[in-house]
Amino acid sequence: MTRILFTAALGVDPAFDRKLAVFYDGMVQLLAESLRDGQALGIVADGEPRVLAILSVGALKELLYQAVTLGLAEESAEALTQQIFAFLTAGYLRVSAAPPSKKRRASR
């Protein structure tokens, strides 16, 4: 079912596409509201809640898609859940500021 939702079903039936879009939009709205509340409480980092929600949903969708299509058999549900939580709580970049931009040399 997950594989059908992420790949095969899209574009087959316009009515289903609309329902799926409404479903994802609802998820993003609920998550964005929760993130906004979390920001007000000081437990969610600053940022645009809707963008953070879309990034979170996208990451989860891709993980589920890969788990189903590639079969993450070596990973238990608990291990995947822990990785998702670690990603959402800390992110994965460990830099204090963006590195200075370097001009690229023109290729000859």
N, C-alpha and C positions, 0 to 999 in steps of 0.2 A: 504494500500500500504506500509506504514512504517513497519508494522508487517511482511509482506512478505519479504521486503528487509533485515530485521534484523534477521529473523529466517528461514522461510519456503523455501526461494529461494536458500539458500546456499547449494551447493552439488547436486542440481537437474540437472543443466545444466552447464558443464564446460565452455562453451563460455560465459554464463552470469556471472559466477564466475570471469572470467578474466576481463570482462567489469567492474564489480563492484570493483575489485582490482585496475584497472587502474583509476577509478573514485576516490577512496579513496586516492590513491597515489598522484593523481593530487591535491586533496584538501590539503593533508599534505604538498606537495611542495609549493603550493601558500601560505599557512599559515606560513610555515617555512621562506619563503622569507620575508613575512610581519613582522614576529617577528624579523628577522635579521635587517630589516630596522628600526624597533622600537627600537632595542638595540642600533643601531648607533645614533638614535635621543635621547636616554636616557629615553625613555618612557616604555621600557620593561626590566625586570630584566635580569641579566646575566643568562646564561644557554645555553645548546645546543638547537638551534632553532628547529631542527627536532624532538627531544625528547619532547620539550614543545608542538609542534604542534600535535604530536601523542597523548599526554596526553589530550590535549584540544578536539581533535576530538573524542577520546574515551569517555570522560566525556559527551560530547554532544550526542553521539550515545546512550549511556546508559540511559541518561535522556529521550530522545525521545522514546526509547524502553519501559522504565517503564511507561511513560505517556500513551503510546498506549496500552500496555498489562495490566497494572494494573489500568489505568484510574486515572490520577491525577486530578479528577474532582474538588477537593477542591482548587486546585491551578489554578489561572488564567494565561493566557499567559504572562501577564505583570509581575506577581509575579515570574514566572519561569525565565523570561528574566532578571529581577533584580537580582535574585539569581545567575544566570550564570555569569552576569557581576561582582557581588561581589566576586564570586569564582575566576574568572580570574584576577581581579585586585589586590586581596589581598591574595588569597589562603586561607587555613583554619587552618594551624598550627600557633600557637602563641608562639614559643620558639626562643630564641636567638642563641642557639647552641644545638647540639645533646647532650642528657644526657650521662653521663659516662656509659660505659658498665659495667654490673654486671655479675659476673660469676654465672651461675646457679648451684644450688645444684643438685647433682646426686640423682635421685629417687631411693629409696630402695625397 
